[in-house]
Amino acid sequence: MRNEKSTEEVALGVRRRVFEHAMRNNGGYLSQACSAAEQLAWLYNEALTLGAPTLPMIPGPFAGVPSADNPGYHTGAGYNGPAAPHLDRLFIAPAHYALVAYATLVEVGRMAPEGLAMFNRDGSSVEMIGAEHSPGMEVHNGTLGIGLSTAAGLAYGRRRRGETGRTWVFMSDGEVQEGQTWEAVQACAFHGLEVRAIMDVNAQQCDGAMSSVMEVGDIRQKFIAFGAACVEVDGHDLAAIRQAAAERHDGKPLIILARTNPFHAMSILEERFPRLHYVRFTSEEERARFNLAIAEDLDIDPIDYAD
């Protein structure tokens, strides 16, 4: 299933949808859309080999957790298509990027726009922090740092079953502060698992700038030392991302470090630096000012968010 839009158009559409959502809801994950739109657009529009969605275009309500008494339970991975042996699988490790991921699903025609209106509503499966039942999600990654481990386990199982589909992970740089990430890289290297990951390296996390929480040093050299093939690129340069994805990594995981700007295409967000994790407007004056400035950056009309 391929979308007719260019990846550049998808990335712009993602930012516009997240911006509109933030204006109408007095806040949102704007910075994540700034830094990660190209990466998620590239994954869904170019890199991933996926089948057609198997779930309704308009997401249903939360259907409960898996149990013997809930035989109809399903994960949100159906928006990525069936789990067929020859198709790719994607894990979105930083669950707080969910709004950006949902907007990407809409832009590539895998979810209806009405799904975004359900974001963070009581009883909705379109969770604010993506869970295993949320659109595009297969497992719960709310504990930051488990995504690469999950992918490693799946890739190992897929290889034992003779499946040819690839296993991908979308990550964020805060995960390099978690020891489990490094264990996963070592496990992939030891078992020869060619997991592919692209990491949004925007130097931000929920508590502010990465450097103010824990200095992480040269993460590319660390990944290489732990057994990965690792390429560092400008995360807003799609040509560079494509070239990095073509890097040979026989018997090793491939980690693409996508260096990004957390206020790319929404320059007014720099006013909030380094507190960019979730931008909630402090006054109606600020909301109106951001509306005008970001709309100009994105080349659209300001959002009419009046109740």
Backbone bond lengths (Angstrom), bond angles and torsions (degrees), N, CA, C in turn:
res aa  C-N    CA-C-N  psi(-1)  N-CA   C-N-CA  omega(-1)  CA-C   N-CA-C  phi
1 M - - - 1.465 - - 1.521 108.76 -
2 R 1.335 118.19 118.35 1.453 122.83 -179.07 1.518 110.36 -122.01
3 N 1.309 115.12 142.84 1.444 122.27 179.43 1.527 109.44 -88.50
4 E 1.326 118.01 146.75 1.466 121.11 -178.59 1.524 112.82 -80.91
5 K 1.320 118.43 -15.03 1.461 121.26 178.96 1.521 110.40 -74.40
6 S 1.321 116.04 151.53 1.457 119.67 170.98 1.527 108.48 -72.79
7 T 1.317 115.86 159.19 1.460 119.65 179.28 1.525 110.77 -64.06
8 E 1.319 117.16 -34.34 1.469 120.67 175.97 1.524 110.79 -61.47
9 E 1.331 116.42 -41.14 1.468 120.34 178.41 1.525 111.57 -66.73
10 V 1.325 116.30 -38.29 1.459 119.82 177.98 1.530 110.31 -63.38
11 A 1.328 117.52 -46.14 1.468 121.11 -179.69 1.522 111.22 -60.19
12 L 1.334 116.98 -43.53 1.463 120.25 178.03 1.518 110.24 -64.11
13 G 1.327 116.77 -42.20 1.463 119.99 178.58 1.513 112.77 -62.45
14 V 1.324 117.29 -37.18 1.462 121.57 176.95 1.523 110.26 -60.59
15 R 1.323 116.79 -48.29 1.466 119.91 -179.43 1.530 110.90 -62.61
16 R 1.316 116.62 -41.07 1.457 119.64 -179.94 1.518 111.42 -63.69
17 R 1.323 117.87 -41.04 1.466 120.87 -179.44 1.528 111.09 -68.18
18 V 1.316 117.45 -41.80 1.465 120.25 178.90 1.524 110.01 -66.18
19 F 1.319 117.21 -40.07 1.468 121.71 176.58 1.529 110.73 -60.78
20 E 1.324 116.89 -48.14 1.467 120.09 179.74 1.518 110.65 -60.33
21 H 1.324 116.80 -42.58 1.460 120.43 178.72 1.533 110.82 -61.22
22 A 1.323 116.47 -44.84 1.464 120.44 -178.42 1.529 111.52 -63.48
23 M 1.321 116.94 -39.15 1.466 119.77 178.64 1.526 111.07 -65.46
24 R 1.311 116.26 -43.87 1.473 119.88 -176.32 1.528 111.91 -72.58
25 N 1.331 117.05 -23.46 1.465 120.63 -176.42 1.524 112.88 -112.57
26 N 1.332 116.06 13.82 1.465 121.89 177.04 1.528 112.81 58.84
27 G 1.316 116.39 34.71 1.458 119.76 176.22 1.506 111.30 149.95
28 G 1.326 115.76 162.72 1.452 119.55 179.07 1.518 111.91 172.99
29 Y 1.329 114.89 -175.86 1.460 122.33 -178.01 1.525 109.99 -88.34
30 L 1.316 115.16 66.77 1.459 120.93 -177.12 1.523 111.99 -69.85
31 S 1.309 117.00 -43.16 1.465 120.30 -175.28 1.524 111.95 -63.60
32 Q 1.342 116.63 -37.58 1.466 119.62 178.87 1.524 110.71 -64.79
33 A 1.344 117.20 -34.15 1.465 119.91 175.61 1.525 110.55 -67.76
34 C 1.327 116.00 -36.89 1.465 119.54 177.96 1.523 111.13 -61.05
35 S 1.324 116.59 -45.77 1.464 119.66 -172.31 1.524 113.19 -85.35
36 A 1.316 118.60 -33.60 1.468 120.02 -167.23 1.518 115.33 -107.94
37 A 1.320 119.56 -3.18 1.468 120.08 -173.61 1.525 112.05 -57.75
38 E 1.331 117.80 -44.06 1.463 119.32 -179.71 1.531 111.49 -63.77
39 Q 1.322 116.94 -39.04 1.462 119.70 -177.08 1.525 112.07 -66.04
40 L 1.327 116.58 -48.43 1.458 119.51 -179.74 1.522 111.33 -69.86
41 A 1.327 116.74 -36.36 1.466 119.79 176.12 1.522 110.19 -62.37
42 W 1.337 116.97 -43.53 1.465 120.98 179.71 1.523 111.11 -64.32
43 L 1.322 117.48 -43.03 1.457 120.37 179.49 1.525 110.62 -57.84
44 Y 1.332 116.26 -54.61 1.458 120.06 -173.96 1.527 113.32 -75.70
45 N 1.305 117.23 -30.85 1.462 119.83 -174.08 1.529 113.63 -92.67
46 E 1.346 116.29 -18.79 1.459 119.15 -175.91 1.524 114.46 -134.85
47 A 1.308 116.97 -50.82 1.462 119.79 -166.03 1.519 113.68 -76.59
48 L 1.315 116.95 -42.07 1.459 120.93 -172.21 1.523 112.26 -81.24
49 T 1.314 115.24 139.38 1.461 121.93 170.85 1.522 107.08 -102.34
50 L 1.321 116.04 103.42 1.462 122.52 -173.70 1.524 110.18 -125.63
51 G 1.315 115.73 155.06 1.452 120.93 172.44 1.518 110.59 -89.19
52 A 1.316 116.29 177.52 1.463 121.63 179.00 1.530 110.12 -66.15
53 P 1.337 117.99 148.72 1.475 120.61 178.37 1.518 111.93 -56.14
54 T 1.312 115.65 146.35 1.460 121.47 179.54 1.525 111.99 -109.27
55 L 1.324 117.62 0.96 1.466 122.31 -178.62 1.525 109.78 -115.78
56 P 1.338 118.26 160.39 1.468 121.14 -178.28 1.520 111.90 -58.48
57 M 1.324 116.43 143.88 1.458 120.79 -179.99 1.526 111.65 -60.79
58 I 1.312 117.14 -35.27 1.461 121.15 173.83 1.524 107.09 -96.13
59 P 1.336 118.77 113.48 1.468 120.46 -174.60 1.515 112.46 -59.33
60 G 1.309 115.04 142.00 1.450 120.59 175.14 1.516 111.27 -80.11
61 P 1.330 117.61 172.78 1.473 120.77 178.65 1.522 111.29 -69.95
62 F 1.311 115.86 167.49 1.458 121.28 176.34 1.523 108.75 -56.73
63 A 1.330 116.16 125.84 1.464 120.96 -173.37 1.523 113.12 -104.90
64 G 1.316 117.33 17.29 1.455 120.28 178.49 1.510 112.87 87.80
65 V 1.316 114.83 173.91 1.459 121.36 -177.00 1.516 110.23 -91.80
66 P 1.338 118.43 160.85 1.467 119.41 -179.75 1.519 111.78 -65.59
67 S 1.302 115.93 135.64 1.463 122.13 177.61 1.517 108.70 -166.35
68 A 1.321 115.73 168.31 1.461 120.48 178.36 1.515 111.54 -63.06
69 D 1.328 116.54 -25.13 1.463 120.90 -179.04 1.522 112.53 -91.64
70 N 1.336 117.24 3.97 1.464 121.03 -178.17 1.532 109.56 -131.61
71 P 1.331 116.72 66.00 1.469 119.67 -173.77 1.520 113.95 -67.10
72 G 1.330 117.86 -17.32 1.456 120.15 -179.20 1.512 114.21 -88.50
73 Y 1.337 116.81 5.90 1.463 119.84 -178.25 1.534 110.79 -61.33
74 H 1.316 115.86 143.55 1.459 120.38 174.68 1.524 108.53 -146.88
75 T 1.314 116.86 158.29 1.462 120.86 175.07 1.524 109.10 -89.01
76 G 1.342 114.88 171.03 1.461 119.83 177.55 1.513 113.55 -79.58
77 A 1.340 117.18 1.55 1.461 120.33 -178.83 1.516 112.25 -66.48
78 G 1.333 117.35 -14.54 1.451 119.73 177.78 1.519 113.19 -60.51
79 Y 1.330 117.22 -21.86 1.465 119.73 176.02 1.532 111.37 -72.07
80 N 1.333 116.08 -17.14 1.460 120.82 174.01 1.529 111.71 -93.33
81 G 1.319 116.30 4.36 1.458 120.29 -179.55 1.512 111.98 95.55
82 P 1.328 117.60 -177.98 1.465 121.06 -178.27 1.520 112.54 -71.49
83 A 1.321 116.11 155.79 1.467 121.63 176.98 1.521 109.15 -86.76
84 A 1.325 116.23 65.50 1.462 121.77 -177.79 1.527 110.21 -85.66
85 P 1.332 117.04 151.73 1.481 120.17 -175.89 1.520 114.09 -57.68
86 H 1.325 118.25 -32.41 1.467 120.72 -175.13 1.528 113.13 -93.27
87 L 1.330 117.26 -2.43 1.460 120.50 -177.01 1.523 111.48 -100.57
88 D 1.335 115.98 158.48 1.456 121.41 -179.39 1.524 111.11 -79.55
89 R 1.306 114.57 159.31 1.472 122.06 174.35 1.524 107.38 -125.77
90 L 1.325 115.99 144.11 1.463 121.90 -179.04 1.513 110.34 -126.97
91 F 1.336 115.95 133.78 1.452 122.04 170.75 1.529 108.61 -113.69
92 I 1.316 116.17 128.39 1.463 121.57 176.44 1.522 106.58 -98.94
93 A 1.318 115.45 99.63 1.462 120.68 -170.27 1.529 113.58 -69.27
94 P 1.342 120.47 -47.18 1.470 119.34 179.71 1.531 109.88 -83.31
95 A 1.318 116.65 99.75 1.463 121.09 -172.83 1.521 112.80 -64.28
96 H 1.344 117.54 -18.04 1.462 119.66 178.93 1.526 112.41 -76.53
97 Y 1.324 117.70 -3.61 1.467 121.28 172.16 1.532 111.05 -87.07
98 A 1.317 117.24 11.15 1.465 120.99 -171.75 1.525 112.46 -56.57
99 L 1.330 118.45 -43.78 1.463 120.14 -178.42 1.526 111.09 -59.09
100 V 1.323 116.58 -40.88 1.464 120.88 178.91 1.523 109.99 -67.69
101 A 1.323 116.99 -39.39 1.469 120.73 178.22 1.528 110.68 -65.04
102 Y 1.336 117.16 -42.67 1.472 119.51 178.38 1.531 110.81 -62.65
103 A 1.317 116.49 -42.16 1.465 119.88 179.17 1.527 110.22 -61.86
104 T 1.331 116.53 -35.35 1.464 120.21 177.63 1.525 110.33 -66.03
105 L 1.331 117.13 -43.13 1.458 120.26 177.53 1.525 111.24 -57.92
106 V 1.327 116.47 -40.16 1.466 120.45 178.24 1.522 109.98 -64.56
107 E 1.326 116.27 -46.30 1.468 120.31 -175.85 1.525 113.00 -63.66
108 V 1.319 117.79 -30.71 1.470 119.79 -179.54 1.524 111.98 -98.07
109 G 1.322 117.15 9.54 1.454 120.78 173.05 1.507 115.74 79.92
110 R 1.328 117.43 23.27 1.460 120.71 179.39 1.521 112.93 -100.30
111 M 1.306 118.21 -11.92 1.460 122.31 176.89 1.518 108.09 -145.71
112 A 1.315 117.31 147.15 1.458 121.41 179.60 1.525 110.17 -74.51
113 P 1.345 118.11 149.33 1.463 120.77 177.71 1.521 113.07 -56.66
114 E 1.315 117.31 -27.84 1.475 120.11 179.30 1.527 111.96 -60.20
115 G 1.339 116.12 -22.93 1.455 119.26 179.68 1.512 113.06 -61.63
116 L 1.331 117.38 -35.00 1.471 119.81 -179.10 1.518 111.45 -66.51
117 A 1.336 117.46 -29.25 1.466 120.52 178.69 1.527 111.32 -68.25
118 M 1.323 117.26 -17.42 1.466 121.93 179.93 1.526 112.11 -88.26
119 F 1.324 116.87 -3.93 1.461 121.64 -175.68 1.526 111.34 -55.76
120 N 1.334 115.87 124.43 1.461 123.43 174.66 1.525 113.22 61.48
121 R 1.330 117.64 26.97 1.462 121.45 176.02 1.529 109.60 -92.83
122 D 1.314 117.20 146.74 1.465 120.98 178.35 1.524 110.21 -56.22
123 G 1.318 116.28 131.19 1.450 121.47 177.38 1.520 114.72 83.00
124 S 1.328 117.91 -2.52 1.460 121.25 -176.65 1.524 111.03 -86.27
125 S 1.327 115.59 150.47 1.460 120.58 172.65 1.532 111.50 -86.75
126 V 1.334 116.67 -8.13 1.469 121.53 -179.35 1.526 107.15 -87.94
127 E 1.312 114.91 75.69 1.462 121.92 -170.91 1.527 112.34 -70.71
128 M 1.325 115.07 151.71 1.461 120.60 174.46 1.522 110.26 -65.56
129 I 1.313 116.75 -42.97 1.459 123.50 173.59 1.522 105.68 -109.33
130 G 1.333 116.11 104.96 1.454 120.81 -169.00 1.518 113.81 -52.12
131 A 1.325 115.70 131.51 1.462 122.46 178.23 1.525 108.86 -116.13
132 E 1.328 116.25 178.51 1.460 119.14 -173.04 1.525 113.75 -65.24
133 H 1.319 117.93 -17.55 1.465 120.79 178.42 1.531 111.76 -96.74
134 S 1.313 118.27 0.06 1.464 122.09 -176.70 1.532 110.45 -83.25
135 P 1.333 117.57 150.31 1.471 120.66 -178.13 1.533 112.86 -53.07
136 G 1.321 115.46 127.55 1.459 121.65 178.42 1.508 114.61 85.79
137 M 1.339 117.01 -7.24 1.463 120.68 -176.41 1.524 109.90 -102.44
138 E 1.312 115.81 139.70 1.464 121.05 178.62 1.514 112.50 -109.22
139 V 1.319 116.24 -30.15 1.458 121.82 178.60 1.523 108.28 -136.42
140 H 1.321 115.29 168.20 1.461 120.33 177.60 1.519 108.97 -86.57
141 N 1.328 116.77 116.45 1.463 120.83 -179.17 1.522 111.98 -112.17
142 G 1.314 116.82 23.72 1.461 119.97 -176.64 1.512 113.42 -62.63
143 T 1.334 118.29 -25.11 1.458 121.03 173.54 1.523 107.13 -84.39
144 L 1.324 115.96 104.40 1.458 120.14 -172.71 1.524 110.91 -59.36
145 G 1.324 115.65 131.61 1.450 120.48 176.09 1.516 114.64 111.44
146 I 1.350 118.80 -3.72 1.460 118.99 -177.02 1.530 112.93 -96.95
147 G 1.336 117.68 -8.12 1.454 120.18 -174.50 1.508 114.09 -61.13
148 L 1.329 117.28 -44.56 1.456 120.34 -178.14 1.524 110.63 -68.50
149 S 1.333 117.40 -35.64 1.468 120.45 176.31 1.521 110.81 -63.75
150 T 1.337 115.84 -42.95 1.461 120.39 178.84 1.519 110.15 -60.30
151 A 1.333 116.05 -44.67 1.462 120.44 179.42 1.524 111.33 -63.37
152 A 1.316 117.19 -38.72 1.457 120.60 179.30 1.527 110.96 -62.38
153 G 1.336 115.46 -44.50 1.460 118.85 179.23 1.519 112.38 -63.16
154 L 1.330 115.51 -42.38 1.464 119.24 179.05 1.523 110.99 -65.45
155 A 1.328 116.63 -44.98 1.463 120.22 -179.19 1.525 110.87 -60.74
156 Y 1.316 116.79 -38.27 1.464 120.54 178.47 1.525 110.19 -63.74
157 G 1.323 116.16 -45.89 1.453 120.19 178.68 1.517 112.75 -64.92
158 R 1.318 116.38 -39.49 1.465 119.93 179.97 1.528 110.97 -64.53
159 R 1.321 116.00 -39.47 1.468 118.94 178.90 1.521 110.65 -64.65
160 R 1.333 117.57 -41.04 1.465 120.78 179.72 1.529 111.13 -63.83
161 R 1.324 116.92 -30.32 1.463 120.52 179.21 1.523 112.81 -87.75
162 G 1.321 116.60 -2.50 1.447 120.16 179.24 1.519 114.21 77.98
163 E 1.325 117.85 21.27 1.459 121.23 179.67 1.527 110.19 -77.02
164 T 1.300 116.39 145.06 1.469 121.30 -176.39 1.524 113.69 -103.35
165 G 1.332 117.78 -10.96 1.462 120.69 179.04 1.512 111.96 -65.74
166 R 1.310 116.50 148.72 1.467 122.06 -178.59 1.527 111.21 -88.08
167 T 1.311 115.83 159.24 1.465 122.28 178.01 1.520 108.89 -116.60
168 W 1.331 115.57 121.21 1.458 122.77 -177.23 1.529 110.65 -114.94
169 V 1.333 115.48 153.63 1.468 122.05 173.70 1.523 108.87 -135.46
170 F 1.323 115.47 134.88 1.463 120.47 166.93 1.515 106.62 -100.48
171 M 1.338 117.08 127.53 1.463 121.91 -173.89 1.526 110.68 -126.79
172 S 1.323 115.33 170.99 1.464 121.18 170.99 1.518 108.79 -126.73
173 D 1.321 116.38 158.05 1.465 118.94 -172.01 1.523 113.68 -71.09
174 G 1.331 118.63 -18.99 1.460 119.72 174.88 1.516 112.70 -58.67
175 E 1.327 115.91 -22.16 1.464 120.30 -177.92 1.522 113.15 -70.27
176 V 1.321 118.21 -17.14 1.465 118.77 178.45 1.519 111.17 -75.29
177 Q 1.335 117.68 -6.83 1.458 121.20 173.18 1.530 111.50 -85.57
178 E 1.320 116.87 -1.65 1.458 122.44 -178.36 1.527 110.51 -105.66
179 G 1.322 116.89 128.23 1.460 120.74 -178.41 1.513 113.74 -62.03
180 Q 1.335 117.35 -30.26 1.455 119.91 -178.16 1.526 112.12 -62.89
181 T 1.324 116.99 -30.13 1.464 120.34 177.40 1.518 110.63 -60.45
182 W 1.323 116.81 -43.69 1.463 120.64 -177.34 1.521 111.10 -72.83
183 E 1.330 117.18 -34.52 1.463 119.48 173.38 1.522 110.60 -61.25
184 A 1.323 116.55 -40.15 1.462 120.78 -179.16 1.518 111.21 -65.43
185 V 1.333 117.18 -41.95 1.469 120.45 178.28 1.523 109.83 -60.88
186 Q 1.329 116.59 -45.35 1.462 120.03 179.01 1.523 111.52 -61.32
187 A 1.342 115.84 -41.59 1.460 119.80 -179.36 1.528 110.81 -63.96
188 C 1.327 115.95 -42.55 1.469 119.70 177.84 1.519 110.96 -60.49
189 A 1.323 116.00 -44.83 1.459 120.19 -178.77 1.527 111.06 -66.05
190 F 1.317 116.19 -42.72 1.466 120.40 -178.13 1.519 111.89 -64.29
191 H 1.333 116.37 -41.33 1.463 120.72 -177.00 1.534 112.73 -92.21
192 G 1.323 116.98 2.34 1.454 119.96 178.03 1.515 113.67 67.45
193 L 1.319 116.76 37.99 1.467 121.78 -177.27 1.528 109.24 -92.70
194 E 1.313 116.39 119.78 1.460 120.89 -175.48 1.540 111.54 -90.12
195 V 1.322 115.04 51.43 1.461 120.81 174.74 1.523 108.91 -61.86
196 R 1.312 116.67 143.35 1.460 122.45 178.27 1.521 108.92 -114.87
197 A 1.331 116.59 132.83 1.463 120.74 179.59 1.518 110.19 -137.00
198 I 1.324 115.37 142.88 1.454 120.48 170.26 1.524 106.83 -121.13
199 M 1.323 115.98 129.95 1.466 122.12 -173.47 1.522 110.37 -114.36
200 D 1.324 115.95 128.09 1.456 121.53 174.88 1.526 108.38 -79.18
201 V 1.309 116.34 104.47 1.468 121.76 -178.26 1.528 107.35 -99.32
202 N 1.337 115.25 83.31 1.464 119.79 -178.24 1.528 112.31 -106.29
203 A 1.344 116.33 4.52 1.474 123.16 175.67 1.523 113.02 62.16
204 Q 1.354 116.01 23.80 1.463 120.59 -179.31 1.522 110.35 -126.02
205 Q 1.324 115.98 153.43 1.455 121.54 170.41 1.516 108.56 -151.10
206 C 1.320 117.18 -179.23 1.464 118.86 -169.86 1.526 112.71 -62.38
207 D 1.323 118.14 -26.84 1.459 121.13 -178.84 1.518 113.28 -93.48
208 G 1.333 116.93 7.02 1.460 119.82 178.43 1.511 111.58 123.41
209 A 1.323 115.16 -150.20 1.463 119.80 179.92 1.525 110.32 -67.59
210 M 1.324 116.74 141.13 1.466 121.32 178.91 1.523 111.57 -52.56
211 S 1.327 116.34 -43.67 1.464 120.20 -174.70 1.516 112.65 -64.86
212 S 1.332 117.22 -23.33 1.459 119.78 -179.62 1.525 112.16 -82.93
213 V 1.330 117.10 -15.66 1.464 121.89 -179.97 1.523 110.73 -96.61
214 M 1.338 115.69 -51.47 1.464 121.10 177.33 1.516 108.59 -161.38
215 E 1.291 117.36 121.22 1.460 121.17 177.67 1.527 109.07 -70.57
216 V 1.332 117.30 130.97 1.465 120.21 -172.76 1.525 113.19 -110.63
217 G 1.314 118.55 -8.10 1.453 120.76 175.84 1.520 113.52 71.31
218 D 1.307 116.36 -151.62 1.461 123.12 -176.36 1.521 108.73 -85.96
219 I 1.320 117.41 93.56 1.461 119.68 -173.94 1.534 111.99 -72.38
220 R 1.320 117.59 -25.91 1.469 118.37 176.74 1.521 110.18 -63.55
221 Q 1.318 117.34 -47.43 1.458 119.80 179.50 1.521 111.35 -65.01
222 K 1.316 116.77 -32.73 1.470 119.48 177.28 1.522 110.67 -65.51
223 F 1.343 116.74 -46.24 1.465 119.23 179.29 1.524 110.88 -60.06
224 I 1.324 116.73 -41.17 1.462 120.37 178.92 1.529 110.14 -63.93
225 A 1.325 116.52 -42.70 1.461 120.63 179.97 1.529 111.85 -63.74
226 F 1.331 116.70 -31.00 1.461 121.01 179.86 1.528 111.88 -86.36
227 G 1.338 118.21 3.68 1.450 120.74 171.20 1.506 116.98 106.10
228 A 1.339 118.58 7.93 1.458 121.35 -179.31 1.521 111.14 -95.99
229 A 1.320 115.36 157.80 1.459 120.88 162.20 1.520 105.73 -87.75
230 C 1.320 117.88 130.29 1.461 120.31 -172.32 1.522 109.93 -137.88
231 V 1.333 115.17 128.15 1.458 122.09 -178.97 1.522 108.10 -124.45
232 E 1.327 115.94 136.14 1.464 121.16 -179.29 1.523 109.31 -110.17
233 V 1.360 116.59 128.66 1.459 120.94 -176.44 1.525 110.31 -138.76
234 D 1.331 114.52 168.04 1.454 121.60 168.87 1.526 106.87 -73.96
235 G 1.317 117.06 115.75 1.449 121.39 -175.29 1.512 115.45 -71.57
236 H 1.337 117.67 -4.99 1.461 121.05 174.69 1.529 111.50 -101.84
237 D 1.331 116.34 1.97 1.460 122.55 -178.05 1.536 108.21 -104.84
238 L 1.315 116.51 100.17 1.459 120.15 -175.58 1.525 112.16 -64.07
239 A 1.321 117.29 -36.11 1.460 119.68 178.30 1.528 110.39 -61.63
240 A 1.319 116.49 -39.76 1.467 120.30 179.58 1.525 110.94 -68.04
241 I 1.327 117.14 -38.31 1.470 120.63 177.44 1.518 110.22 -63.73
242 R 1.325 116.63 -44.29 1.473 120.14 179.07 1.528 110.79 -60.04
243 Q 1.309 116.41 -42.98 1.465 120.09 -179.47 1.523 110.94 -65.35
244 A 1.332 116.77 -39.98 1.460 120.53 179.60 1.523 111.24 -64.24
245 A 1.339 116.30 -38.02 1.463 120.22 -179.09 1.520 112.43 -66.14
246 A 1.326 116.44 -21.24 1.466 120.92 179.80 1.532 112.22 -85.87
247 E 1.322 117.77 -1.01 1.467 121.92 -179.38 1.529 110.66 -60.76
248 R 1.326 117.08 132.96 1.459 121.09 176.87 1.531 109.37 -68.71
249 H 1.321 115.48 135.76 1.468 118.62 179.45 1.524 109.33 -148.34
250 D 1.305 116.45 47.70 1.458 122.23 -177.77 1.524 111.22 -53.47
251 G 1.327 115.45 121.02 1.455 120.39 177.22 1.514 114.76 73.22
252 K 1.322 117.85 11.22 1.466 121.51 -179.49 1.531 110.39 -133.09
253 P 1.325 116.79 154.90 1.461 118.39 169.20 1.527 109.58 -72.78
254 L 1.327 116.13 149.65 1.458 120.95 175.97 1.522 108.68 -110.36
255 I 1.327 116.05 122.81 1.466 121.65 178.25 1.521 108.13 -113.94
256 I 1.325 117.11 117.91 1.465 121.97 175.28 1.522 107.84 -98.77
257 L 1.311 116.41 114.50 1.466 121.45 177.48 1.522 107.78 -89.10
258 A 1.323 116.39 108.47 1.461 121.82 -177.64 1.523 108.83 -98.45
259 R 1.319 116.61 97.95 1.465 121.77 -179.72 1.531 109.41 -72.25
260 T 1.328 116.45 125.18 1.461 119.67 -173.05 1.524 112.35 -134.58
261 N 1.309 113.71 166.27 1.465 123.33 178.21 1.526 107.80 -104.31
262 P 1.337 118.93 121.14 1.467 120.92 -175.85 1.523 114.33 -72.68
263 F 1.336 117.91 -1.87 1.471 119.17 172.07 1.526 110.56 -129.94
264 H 1.340 115.90 29.59 1.462 121.89 176.30 1.531 109.92 -61.67
265 A 1.330 117.22 126.58 1.474 124.54 178.96 1.521 113.65 72.10
266 M 1.314 117.72 2.40 1.469 122.25 173.79 1.526 107.07 -141.41
267 S 1.315 115.84 67.08 1.465 121.33 -166.83 1.520 113.45 -61.02
268 I 1.323 118.06 -25.44 1.467 120.18 -177.98 1.531 111.81 -65.58
269 L 1.335 117.27 -19.06 1.461 120.17 178.65 1.518 112.53 -63.09
270 E 1.324 116.89 -20.05 1.464 119.44 179.08 1.524 111.11 -59.27
271 E 1.324 116.97 -24.29 1.471 120.63 176.08 1.527 111.34 -59.33
272 R 1.317 117.12 -30.21 1.463 121.84 -176.43 1.529 112.78 -89.87
273 F 1.333 117.60 -7.35 1.455 120.59 -177.40 1.525 110.26 -56.93
274 P 1.347 120.46 135.92 1.459 126.19 4.91 1.534 114.06 -97.73
275 R 1.343 118.38 11.59 1.460 120.70 -177.42 1.521 109.20 -90.72
276 L 1.311 116.28 81.26 1.459 121.86 -171.57 1.525 113.56 -115.73
277 H 1.316 119.03 -1.55 1.461 120.61 -170.17 1.529 112.10 -57.86
278 Y 1.305 117.70 -53.89 1.464 122.80 175.56 1.524 106.19 -135.25
279 V 1.310 116.00 118.92 1.468 120.63 -174.95 1.526 108.88 -95.98
280 R 1.320 116.04 109.61 1.461 121.15 172.91 1.526 107.64 -110.70
281 F 1.310 116.74 131.57 1.455 120.26 -174.41 1.523 110.77 -73.36
282 T 1.320 115.34 138.19 1.463 121.06 -174.04 1.522 113.37 -86.62
283 S 1.332 116.61 -13.57 1.468 120.57 -179.82 1.523 108.89 -161.05
284 E 1.298 116.29 163.85 1.458 120.41 176.04 1.530 110.92 -65.74
285 E 1.324 116.11 -31.42 1.463 119.75 178.28 1.526 109.97 -64.67
286 E 1.342 116.37 -44.16 1.455 119.59 179.36 1.530 110.63 -66.24
287 R 1.309 116.31 -41.66 1.469 120.87 179.17 1.529 110.51 -57.86
288 A 1.315 116.31 -45.85 1.473 120.67 -179.33 1.525 110.81 -66.26
289 R 1.316 117.00 -39.16 1.463 121.00 -179.21 1.527 111.36 -66.98
290 F 1.333 116.58 -43.37 1.459 120.36 176.89 1.523 110.48 -64.73
291 N 1.308 116.93 -37.90 1.461 121.39 179.71 1.525 110.78 -57.92
292 L 1.321 115.61 -48.59 1.466 120.03 -178.94 1.530 111.71 -66.68
293 A 1.331 116.48 -44.06 1.465 120.18 -175.13 1.527 111.85 -68.35
294 I 1.328 117.13 -44.84 1.466 119.56 -177.52 1.527 110.83 -71.74
295 A 1.331 116.92 -37.81 1.467 119.61 176.75 1.528 110.54 -59.03
296 E 1.319 116.45 -39.37 1.464 119.60 177.75 1.522 110.64 -65.07
297 D 1.340 117.56 -43.36 1.460 120.97 179.05 1.525 111.44 -61.01
298 L 1.336 116.52 -38.10 1.459 121.22 -176.02 1.520 112.60 -91.27
299 D 1.325 115.92 0.74 1.458 122.03 176.58 1.525 112.43 59.36
300 I 1.335 115.63 47.24 1.456 121.33 175.14 1.524 107.95 -136.26
301 D 1.334 115.83 170.95 1.454 120.12 176.35 1.525 109.28 -73.28
302 P 1.340 117.62 150.27 1.455 119.88 173.79 1.530 110.51 -56.46
303 I 1.322 116.15 153.38 1.459 121.53 -177.49 1.526 110.15 -81.56
304 D 1.306 116.83 132.79 1.461 122.44 173.45 1.510 107.16 -85.88
305 Y 1.321 116.97 96.31 1.472 120.97 -174.20 1.508 112.43 -105.34
306 A 1.328 118.99 13.05 1.458 121.24 -179.51 1.519 110.40 -59.94
307 D 1.317 116.34 136.63 1.476 120.59 179.10 1.532 110.34 -68.54
